[in-house]
């Protein structure tokens, strides 16, 4: 029984690291150069992520005192 629990824990830890490896670092961007810095996290990828990047870029352009990363 203990071996099954250990195996389950190992499988879950490996599954968690696969999720971290799958992140798309190309989507990490910084927009604007203002003194106020916003760190914006989201889980959007693919077309939704590209759309969100466009929205964040437009926000940074409309608010020059803010930088968004």
N, C-alpha and C positions, 0 to 999 in steps of 0.2 A: 504494500500500500504506500509506503514512504517513497519507494522508487517511482511510482506513478506520479505522486505529487511533485517530486523533483523534476521528472521529465516534463510535466505540465508547466512548471515554473520556467524551465529552460525554453520551452517552445514559445511561451508568452513573451519572454524577454527577447527572443530572436524576432518574433513578429513585430514587436515595438521598434526594434532597430531598423527593420525593413521600411517602416513608415517614415522614419527620419531620413533614411537614404533616398527616399522617393521625392523629397522636396525639390522644387525647381528653383535653383539659385538665380536663374536669369530674371526672375520676377522681382528680385530684391532691387529696389531703386531708391534714389533720393531725389526729391523735387523741391525747388525753392532754396533760398539762402537766408531766410529770416532768422531772427533771434529766437523765436518760439519754435521749439522742435516737437513735432508729433511723431510718435512711433506707432504706425498703423499695421496691425496684424490682421490677416484674414486667411481663410482656407480656400480661397477661390483659385482655380487653375484653368487652363485651357482658354476658351473664348471668354468665359466669365472673368477670369483673372486679367486678361488683356483689356476688357472693358473697364474693370475697376482701376487699373493703372491709368487709363485715360481720364477717368473721373478725378483721381487723386492729382494728376498733373494739372488738370483744369483748375482744381481748387487751389493748388499752390500758385498758379499764375494769377488767379484772382485775389490772392491774399499774400502780397509780397513780404509781409512781416513774419510769415510762417514757413518753416521747412518741414517736409513730410518724408519720412523714411519707412 
